Amino acid sequence: MTEPRTPFTLPKWLIPATAITGLLLVILFALGFLGGGDKIEPGTTKTTGANLPDDAQTWVVSRQTVAHILSWQGTVRSRLAVKIAPKLNARIVDIPVHPGERVKKGTVLARLDDRDLRAASQAALAAQAAALAQAALAQTEEKRIIDLYSKQAATRQNYDAVLAQAKAARAMANQAASAAQQSQVMLAENVLSAPFDGIIGERLQEPGDMGLPNQPIVTLLKPDDLRLEVAIASHCAGQIKLGMAVTVRIDALHQSLTGNVDEIAPETDPQTRSQSVKISLPPTAMEGGSADAGRERAPQTQGLQHGQFGWLELACLGQDAEQQTLLVPTTAILHYGQLQAVKVVDGKQLYIRHIRTGKPYGAQVEVLSGLHEGETILVHSGLQP
């Protein structure tokens, strides 16, 4: 009779010990103690055909005193932006415009259900016609009683009564005319029109929705009168004056604009300790397209637009108002995708060195790392090495 075999089991301590050993091997390999050959030392890379041309323009890297420019993020908004909303409760029948469309003054933006108001207007016109007929009859009686009274063929009592009735009939006719005019005005309120030439910003409701007073259906913007609205720290806002020329950077346009301070909020936000500043921007020329029923599609341009982000670049006065910075010409920068480099001159030889840049200063750019003061670089490196 054979005895049953006992299954082999690993010690409980072996599994965590194996995991720890593997982790140590990975760390040693990453640090270069295991499994690695010789590392590539950091430095410059010699270019192909690295001789320095005789007519090459060079630049000696040095520290320059520049203003410490701070950037404050803001939003480009139209100076004139209105919300088109109905005055009465009515179902929205049609909204013939869409965001981005340019519209002329008087273009229909939305139509509301006017069946009730149209019926009320017709009733008011009928009441006006009846009142005018009564007034005409009363006027005839008035002329007749005046003639009879002048011939002493009517009593004073009849004379006064007919004149009073004629006066009341005229008042009723005037009242009916005012009611009819008011009904026409109310009927016209169910057609919402553009108060000025502009661009549709948003379409907030759709046909079939219930139009309510003070609830906008669309927004209308003035496209050629834009401002940058930005909140800046109160200690920097103190040096800003109305009409002051400032620099505004628009990332979407990849350029900087010159604007003028148009408005400064008198209050400081107690939570953020900032003040709101509005800067008028240069007018943006927008080319019109072909008209279509009083409106035209806004062209897709790269110009300044409502809603874009912008940056107010401002140097705040204080102990950090100026700083020493390494600057190089932007024409010396080589681009390898998202990497940047320059050609360093060493004697008569050229070497490529990768660098990291920072803020632009006109035709120059700040160098954060990769270069040292006193080194010489090639000015016109071109886009490719």
Secondary structure, DSSP 8 states (H G I E B T S, - for coil): -----------TTHHHHHHHHHHHHHHHHHHTSSS-------S-EEEEEEE--TT--EEE-EEEEEE-EEEEEEEEEESSEEEE--SS-EEEEE----TTEEE-TT-EEEEE--HHHHHHHHHHHHHHHHHHHHHHHHHHHHHHHHHHHHTT-S-HHHHHHHHHHHHHHHHHHHHHHHHHHHHHHHHHTTEEE-SSSEEEEEE---TTSEE-TT--SEEEE-TT-EEEEEEEEHHHHTT--TT-EEEEEETTTTEEEEEEEEEE-SS--TTT-EEEEEEE-----------BTTEEE----SS--TT-EEEEEEE--STTSEEEEEEEEGGG-EEETTEEEEEEEETTEEEEEEEEEEEEETTEEEEEES--TT-EEES---S--
